[in-house]
Amino acid sequence: DKNKPSATLAWEGLGFAVQAQKGRKEILKGVTGDLRPGELTCILGPSGSGKTSLLNILAGRVRKGGKSKAEIPGQVKVNGKAIETSDNQQLFGYVMQDDALLGTMTPREILQFSANLRLDHVTGDSKENLIADLLQSMGLTKCADTMVGNELIKGISGGERKR
């Protein structure tokens, strides 16, 4: 929907290091990039190169400190304004490579479940409208009430499942 606001996500000099048995392990070092509205972005690299770590940092799933004494130098900006991603997790989300969906749930039920967990500050009607908009924008309106399925239950297509 062209009337909805869009945002640019940028990161500069992003790093990630944790405490390991043999000292500090540097997982990311000086990574810079951006995501712009209307563009497809791919993150490519060999196994163990830090792709998932980068996504987890950008989505706010990793915090500084903790058991691993994580260090996350660098800066993440939304529309040019620096933010702490772990304090703004509601802004981000991504589908993991092997995302687990309950085969007997429908896309609508999965989004309702997620919304109930993440959007406790949003009222019921607003949540339902948000879910309907999301289903439409992802092209899932026709299959919104069809079971996702799994290896034993025929459900929506693989592309629909990934969306």
Sequence and secondary structure as in RCSB ss.txt:
>XXXX:A:sequence
DKNKPSATLAWEGLGFAVQAQKGRKEILKGVTGDLRPGELTCILGPSGSGKTSLLNILAGRVRKGGKSKAEIPGQ
VKVNGKAIETSDNQQLFGYVMQDDALLGTMTPREILQFSANLRLDHVTGDSKENLIADLLQSMGLTKCADTMVGN
ELIKGISGGERKR
>XXXX:A:secstr
 TTS    EEEEEEEEEEEETTEEEEEEEEEEEEE TT        TTSSHHHHHHHHTT   SBTTTTBB  SE
EEETTEEE GGG GGG     TT    TTS HHHHHHHHHHHH TTS HHHHHHHHHHHHHHTT TTTTTS    
SSS  S HHHHH 
